[in-house]
Amino acid sequence: MRALLLALTLAAAALAQAPKTELLWPEGAPGALGTEDADKPSLTFWLAPKPNGAAVLVCPGGGYGALAMDHEGQQVAEWFNSFGVSAFILKYRLGPRYHHPIMLDDARRAITIIRTRAAELKVEPNKIGVMGFSAGGHLASTLSTHFQAGEGPDFSILVYPVISFTTIYTHSGSMRNLLGPNPEPALVWNLSNELQVTSQTPPTFLFHTSGDTGVPAENSILYYLALRKVGVPAEMHIYQEGRHGVGLAQKDPVLSSWPARLKDWLAVRGIIPAR
């Protein structure tokens, strides 16, 4: 009987912590072009079993045309949960069906939901960050440089991010999916996020590799230099080897160390408790 009760208790605890997904707009998203799954942006809640108050909105990559929901979504959420950080995976709308500002609208809505429900989610409203991979890094950096009151993240984590649309380092596929085939030059400039950094841009951690031929490391470097110029705290790690899209790189003996550097940075910033 005791064994059965224990099993039921553990099962109930696991169920309580199981991730749940909610639509960003249950009554239909603004600007929706239909009612298919692709027209319904959502947020998946990965609440930490032992929360420390920190939270991260996770934006998977995929060139603004797909979403890497496993190695840039679920694996990341599970990693954050392992040391008390709650994670919220964003399924944002994609090109070429959708274009800017739809993706940014989805991200703004997501972080607003997290912040307004902070008490319910056991999250501190001033410890809500954004993390983005590749094109998701562009979305995260856009949220970090184009926010209005109450919508901005408290910190940013940019992982091999797409940043620049005005240099030779541009990832043309991401820009085309986001802005369409013939965007206005002013819009291209406005979404080249190294040019939009201000003193209000949140503290930022950047990870990239010199071996990334998909999105060159200069994207992170340009953003880092822009942060330094206006005095925003930033930390950047550029590893020599490594392809694009490695995620947490759990099976790579060298690259797998980068999440530990991120965890250290979070502790240095006072976002999570020091070890």
C-alpha positions as CSV (number, residue, x, y, z in Angstrom):
1,M,0.0,0.0,0.0
2,R,2.8,2.4,0.9
3,A,4.5,1.7,-2.4
4,L,1.3,2.4,-4.2
5,L,0.8,5.7,-2.4
6,L,4.4,6.7,-3.0
7,A,4.0,5.9,-6.7
8,L,0.8,8.0,-6.9
9,T,2.5,10.9,-5.1
10,L,5.4,10.9,-7.5
11,A,3.1,10.7,-10.4
12,A,1.0,13.6,-9.2
13,A,4.2,15.6,-8.6
14,A,5.4,14.9,-12.1
15,L,2.0,15.8,-13.6
16,A,2.0,19.0,-11.6
17,Q,5.3,20.0,-13.2
18,A,4.6,18.7,-16.7
19,P,4.9,21.4,-19.3
20,K,1.7,22.9,-20.5
21,T,1.1,24.9,-23.7
22,E,-1.2,27.9,-23.9
23,L,-2.1,30.1,-26.9
24,L,-0.8,33.6,-26.7
25,W,-4.2,34.8,-27.9
26,P,-6.9,32.2,-27.1
27,E,-9.5,34.1,-29.1
28,G,-7.2,34.4,-32.2
29,A,-3.9,36.2,-32.8
30,P,-4.0,39.7,-34.2
31,G,-3.0,39.6,-37.9
32,A,-3.7,35.9,-38.2
33,L,-4.0,34.8,-41.8
34,G,-6.0,31.6,-41.0
35,T,-6.9,29.1,-38.3
36,E,-4.2,26.5,-38.9
37,D,-1.6,25.6,-36.3
38,A,0.9,27.9,-38.0
39,D,-1.5,30.8,-37.3
40,K,-1.6,30.2,-33.6
41,P,1.4,31.3,-31.6
42,S,1.8,29.7,-28.2
43,L,3.9,29.5,-25.1
44,T,4.9,26.3,-23.4
45,F,5.4,26.6,-19.6
46,W,8.4,24.7,-18.1
47,L,8.1,25.6,-14.5
48,A,11.1,24.7,-12.3
49,P,10.3,22.1,-9.6
50,K,12.4,24.2,-7.1
51,P,12.1,27.8,-8.5
52,N,14.6,30.4,-7.6
53,G,12.5,33.3,-9.1
54,A,14.3,33.6,-12.5
55,A,12.6,33.0,-15.8
56,V,13.7,32.8,-19.4
57,L,11.6,33.2,-22.6
58,V,13.2,30.8,-25.1
59,C,13.0,31.6,-28.8
60,P,14.2,28.6,-30.9
61,G,15.9,29.3,-34.2
62,G,15.1,28.1,-37.7
63,G,15.8,31.0,-40.1
64,Y,12.3,32.5,-39.4
65,G,11.0,29.7,-41.5
66,A,11.0,26.8,-39.0
67,L,11.5,26.2,-35.3
68,A,14.1,23.9,-33.7
69,M,11.9,23.1,-30.8
70,D,14.0,20.2,-29.4
71,H,17.6,21.1,-29.1
72,E,16.9,24.9,-29.0
73,G,13.7,24.5,-27.0
74,Q,12.9,21.5,-24.8
75,Q,16.5,20.6,-24.0
76,V,17.2,24.1,-23.0
77,A,14.1,24.3,-20.8
78,E,15.1,21.1,-19.0
79,W,18.6,22.4,-18.5
80,F,17.2,25.7,-16.9
81,N,14.8,23.7,-14.8
82,S,17.7,21.7,-13.4
83,F,18.9,24.7,-11.4
84,G,15.7,26.4,-10.6
85,V,15.0,28.7,-13.6
86,S,11.6,28.4,-15.2
87,A,11.6,28.4,-19.0
88,F,8.9,29.4,-21.4
89,I,9.3,28.2,-25.0
90,L,7.8,30.5,-27.6
91,K,6.2,29.2,-30.8
92,Y,6.1,32.3,-32.9
93,R,4.7,32.8,-36.3
94,L,7.0,32.3,-39.3
95,G,7.8,33.5,-42.8
96,P,7.2,33.5,-45.6
97,R,3.6,33.4,-44.5
98,Y,4.2,36.1,-41.9
99,H,6.5,39.1,-41.8
100,H,7.7,41.7,-39.3
101,P,6.3,42.9,-36.9
102,I,4.2,39.7,-36.3
103,M,7.1,37.8,-34.8
104,L,8.0,40.7,-32.5
105,D,4.3,41.0,-31.5
106,D,4.3,37.4,-30.5
107,A,7.5,37.8,-28.4
108,R,6.1,41.0,-26.8
109,R,2.9,39.2,-25.9
110,A,4.8,36.3,-24.4
111,I,7.0,38.3,-22.1
112,T,4.0,40.4,-21.0
113,I,2.1,37.2,-20.1
114,I,5.1,35.9,-18.0
115,R,5.5,39.3,-16.2
116,T,1.8,39.8,-15.5
117,R,1.4,36.3,-14.1
118,A,4.7,36.4,-12.2
119,A,3.2,35.7,-8.8
120,E,1.2,32.7,-10.1
121,L,4.3,31.3,-11.9
122,K,6.6,31.9,-8.9
123,V,8.7,34.3,-10.9
124,E,10.3,37.6,-9.8
125,P,9.1,40.2,-12.3
126,N,12.5,41.8,-12.5
127,K,14.3,38.6,-13.3
128,I,12.7,37.7,-16.7
129,G,15.1,37.3,-19.5
130,V,15.0,36.3,-23.2
131,M,17.1,33.7,-24.9
132,G,17.3,33.2,-28.7
133,F,19.1,30.9,-31.0
134,S,20.1,31.9,-34.6
135,A,17.0,33.7,-36.0
136,G,15.5,33.3,-32.6
137,G,18.5,35.3,-31.4
138,H,17.5,38.0,-33.9
139,L,14.0,38.0,-32.4
140,A,15.5,38.1,-28.9
141,S,17.8,41.0,-29.8
142,T,14.8,42.8,-31.5
143,L,12.8,42.4,-28.3
144,S,15.8,43.8,-26.4
145,T,16.2,46.9,-28.6
146,H,12.6,47.6,-29.7
147,F,10.6,47.3,-26.5
148,Q,8.0,49.5,-24.9
149,A,7.3,50.0,-21.2
150,G,6.8,46.6,-19.5
151,E,7.7,44.6,-22.5
152,G,11.5,44.6,-22.2
153,P,13.5,41.7,-20.9
154,D,15.7,42.1,-17.8
155,F,18.6,40.3,-19.5
156,S,19.3,38.7,-22.9
157,I,21.1,35.5,-23.9
158,L,22.0,35.4,-27.6
159,V,23.2,32.1,-29.0
160,Y,24.9,32.3,-32.4
161,P,22.4,35.0,-33.2
162,V,21.4,36.6,-36.4
163,I,22.0,40.4,-35.7
164,S,23.1,42.4,-38.7
165,F,21.0,43.1,-41.9
166,T,23.3,45.8,-43.3
167,T,26.7,44.1,-43.5
168,I,28.3,41.2,-45.4
169,Y,27.6,39.1,-42.3
170,T,23.8,39.1,-42.9
171,H,22.0,35.8,-42.9
172,S,20.0,36.5,-46.1
173,G,17.5,33.6,-45.6
174,S,16.4,35.0,-42.2
175,M,16.1,38.5,-43.5
176,R,14.0,37.4,-46.5
177,N,11.7,35.3,-44.3
178,L,11.3,38.2,-41.8
179,L,11.0,41.1,-44.2
180,G,10.0,39.7,-47.5
181,P,12.0,39.8,-50.8
182,N,12.1,43.6,-51.3
183,P,12.1,45.3,-47.9
184,E,12.3,49.1,-47.5
185,P,15.9,50.2,-46.7
186,A,14.7,52.0,-43.6
187,L,13.1,48.7,-42.3
188,V,16.4,46.8,-43.0
189,W,18.3,49.4,-41.0
190,N,15.7,49.4,-38.2
191,L,16.0,45.6,-37.8
192,S,19.8,45.5,-38.0
193,N,19.9,45.3,-34.2
194,E,23.6,46.2,-33.6
195,L,22.5,49.7,-34.8
196,Q,19.6,49.9,-32.3
197,V,21.4,49.3,-29.1
198,T,21.0,52.0,-26.4
199,S,21.8,52.3,-22.7
200,Q,18.4,50.8,-22.1
201,T,19.3,47.5,-23.8
202,P,19.5,44.8,-21.1
203,P,22.7,43.1,-20.0
204,T,23.6,40.4,-22.5
205,F,25.4,37.1,-22.7
206,L,26.6,36.0,-26.2
207,F,27.9,32.6,-27.4
208,H,29.2,31.9,-30.9
209,T,31.9,29.9,-32.7
210,S,34.5,31.0,-35.2
211,G,33.7,27.9,-37.2
212,D,30.0,29.0,-37.8
213,T,29.7,29.5,-41.5
214,G,25.9,29.8,-41.4
215,V,25.8,32.9,-39.2
216,P,29.3,34.4,-38.8
217,A,30.5,35.3,-35.4
218,E,30.8,38.9,-36.5
219,N,27.1,39.2,-35.7
220,S,27.8,38.6,-32.0
221,I,30.9,40.8,-32.1
222,L,29.0,43.8,-33.6
223,Y,26.3,43.5,-31.0
224,Y,28.9,43.2,-28.2
225,L,30.8,46.2,-29.4
226,A,27.6,48.2,-29.5
227,L,26.7,47.2,-26.0
228,R,30.2,48.3,-24.8
229,K,29.9,51.6,-26.5
230,V,26.9,52.6,-24.4
231,G,28.0,51.0,-21.2
232,V,25.7,48.0,-21.1
233,P,27.2,45.0,-19.2
234,A,28.0,42.2,-21.6
235,E,29.9,38.9,-21.7
236,M,30.8,37.1,-25.0
237,H,32.4,33.7,-25.6
238,I,33.6,32.7,-29.0
239,Y,34.9,29.2,-29.4
240,Q,37.3,28.4,-32.2
241,E,35.6,25.3,-33.5
242,G,31.9,24.4,-33.9
243,R,29.2,24.5,-36.6
244,H,26.1,26.5,-36.5
245,G,23.1,25.2,-34.6
246,V,24.8,23.2,-31.8
247,G,22.3,24.1,-29.1
248,L,23.7,23.1,-25.7
249,A,26.3,20.9,-27.5
250,Q,25.9,18.2,-24.9
251,K,27.9,15.6,-26.8
252,D,30.8,17.9,-27.7
253,P,33.7,17.7,-25.1
254,V,34.7,21.3,-25.7
255,L,31.5,23.2,-26.7
256,S,29.5,21.6,-23.9
257,S,31.3,23.9,-21.5
258,W,29.5,27.0,-22.8
259,P,26.3,26.5,-20.7
260,A,28.4,26.5,-17.6
261,R,29.8,29.9,-18.6
262,L,26.2,31.1,-19.0
263,K,25.3,29.8,-15.6
264,D,28.2,31.6,-14.0
265,W,27.2,34.8,-15.7
266,L,23.6,34.5,-14.4
267,A,25.1,34.1,-10.9
268,V,27.5,37.1,-11.3
269,R,24.5,39.2,-12.4
270,G,22.5,38.1,-9.3
271,I,19.8,36.5,-11.4
272,I,20.4,33.1,-9.8
273,P,22.0,32.3,-6.5
274,A,25.7,32.0,-6.4
275,R,27.0,28.5,-6.1
